[in-house]
Amino acid sequence: MDGFHALGAGGIFQLEGPQNNFVAHSWTLSRVLNAVFLGLSALVFLVGKKEADQELKKRGVGFLLVVAGGFCVAGLLAVKFIAFRPDLPQAIYPEALLKRPYELIPLGIYLVIGAYIFPSFAKWHPSRLSNALWVSLIPCFAAEMHMTFGSGAMYDTHFYIAHVLKIAAYFIPLHGLRQDYMDTYRLESEGKKALANELLMKEEAMEALNHDRKLLSVIIGHSAQAISCLLYTSPSPRDHLSYLVCRLLLEKGGGGGGGGGG
């Protein structure tokens, strides 16, 4: 729709009616379609909330393509309606307070979206994109204010300001979408690093466990050897603890005898 508006403003194709009227009405229609598209896009996720989200995932990209195609057809029909009608109503009233009264239609839709729909959408689905969509309504609203109350002629200052604001309104959601993708990539990278660190810690724990297992086997072996020793003391009172003897029982059924004292 914006493309046809630009082509009409540049006089690229032949019009049935006055060029000024076509440019004014094409701007209004493009803003109406833009506002309706934004509002319906958010409402699709708000109606039913989780159930609607799951239903969209089931339908997949095909459903989104059908919706986008429907909006494209609506835009083409709207362009055809205003481009080939010589009796379009007057759109600009230079001496009136409302210089472009038809701009009140998209202005009212933007107000409803900004006051009710986008706040609910940002609360239910918080993200940089939802916040950026909400912020993008500021230049949309400002552009409509310039057109409604300021632009009394084609290509005046308010006309150009409104078009610059429209471009800014398109770039804000794009920036929000870019930030969402960057956050997703950052979270994925951090998750991969955390998983790699966890695997490394598990490997180190397994190595430590194997080392402790080997050490325990050595200790158990030495303990079994110590149990096979016979400790005894001489009954002589002259013997002290330093004279304790450990004799290994090497012979079958053998044992050691006690030593006598003096």
Secondary structure in CASP SS format (residue, H / E / C, confidence):
PFRMAT SS
TARGET T0000
AUTHOR 0000-0000-0000
METHOD secondary structure of the structure
MODEL  1
M C 1.00
D H 1.00
G H 1.00
F H 1.00
H H 1.00
A H 1.00
L H 1.00
G H 1.00
A H 1.00
G C 1.00
G C 1.00
I C 1.00
F C 1.00
Q C 1.00
L C 1.00
E C 1.00
G C 1.00
P C 1.00
Q H 1.00
N H 1.00
N H 1.00
F H 1.00
V H 1.00
A H 1.00
H H 1.00
S H 1.00
W H 1.00
T H 1.00
L H 1.00
S H 1.00
R H 1.00
V H 1.00
L H 1.00
N H 1.00
A H 1.00
V H 1.00
F H 1.00
L H 1.00
G H 1.00
L H 1.00
S H 1.00
A H 1.00
L H 1.00
V H 1.00
F H 1.00
L H 1.00
V C 1.00
G C 1.00
K C 1.00
K H 1.00
E H 1.00
A H 1.00
D H 1.00
Q H 1.00
E H 1.00
L H 1.00
K H 1.00
K H 1.00
R H 1.00
G C 1.00
V H 1.00
G H 1.00
F H 1.00
L H 1.00
L H 1.00
V H 1.00
V H 1.00
A H 1.00
G H 1.00
G H 1.00
F H 1.00
C H 1.00
V H 1.00
A H 1.00
G H 1.00
L H 1.00
L H 1.00
A H 1.00
V H 1.00
K H 1.00
F H 1.00
I H 1.00
A H 1.00
F C 1.00
R C 1.00
P C 1.00
D C 1.00
L C 1.00
P C 1.00
Q C 1.00
A C 1.00
I C 1.00
Y C 1.00
P C 1.00
E C 1.00
A C 1.00
L C 1.00
L C 1.00
K C 1.00
R C 1.00
P H 1.00
Y H 1.00
E H 1.00
L H 1.00
I H 1.00
P H 1.00
L H 1.00
G H 1.00
I H 1.00
Y H 1.00
L H 1.00
V H 1.00
I H 1.00
G H 1.00
A H 1.00
Y H 1.00
I H 1.00
F H 1.00
P H 1.00
S H 1.00
F H 1.00
A H 1.00
K H 1.00
W H 1.00
H C 1.00
P C 1.00
S C 1.00
R H 1.00
L H 1.00
S H 1.00
N H 1.00
A H 1.00
L H 1.00
W H 1.00
V H 1.00
S H 1.00
L H 1.00
I H 1.00
P H 1.00
C H 1.00
F H 1.00
A H 1.00
A H 1.00
E H 1.00
M H 1.00
H H 1.00
M H 1.00
T H 1.00
F H 1.00
G C 1.00
S C 1.00
G C 1.00
A C 1.00
M C 1.00
Y C 1.00
D C 1.00
T H 1.00
H H 1.00
F H 1.00
Y H 1.00
I H 1.00
A H 1.00
H H 1.00
V H 1.00
L H 1.00
K H 1.00
I H 1.00
A H 1.00
A H 1.00
Y H 1.00
F H 1.00
I H 1.00
P H 1.00
L H 1.00
H H 1.00
G H 1.00
L H 1.00
R H 1.00
Q H 1.00
D H 1.00
Y H 1.00
M H 1.00
D H 1.00
T H 1.00
Y H 1.00
R H 1.00
L H 1.00
E H 1.00
S H 1.00
E H 1.00
G H 1.00
K H 1.00
K H 1.00
A H 1.00
L H 1.00
A H 1.00
N H 1.00
E H 1.00
L H 1.00
L H 1.00
M H 1.00
K H 1.00
E H 1.00
E H 1.00
A H 1.00
M H 1.00
E H 1.00
A H 1.00
L H 1.00
N H 1.00
H H 1.00
D H 1.00
R H 1.00
K H 1.00
L H 1.00
L H 1.00
S H 1.00
V H 1.00
I H 1.00
I H 1.00
G H 1.00
H H 1.00
S H 1.00
A H 1.00
Q H 1.00
A H 1.00
I H 1.00
S C 1.00
C E 1.00
L E 1.00
L E 1.00
Y E 1.00
T C 1.00
S C 1.00
P C 1.00
S C 1.00
P C 1.00
R C 1.00
D C 1.00
H C 1.00
L H 1.00
S H 1.00
Y H 1.00
L C 1.00
V E 1.00
C E 1.00
R E 1.00
L E 1.00
L C 1.00
L C 1.00
E C 1.00
K C 1.00
G C 1.00
G C 1.00
G C 1.00
G C 1.00
G C 1.00
G C 1.00
G C 1.00
G C 1.00
G C 1.00
G C 1.00
END
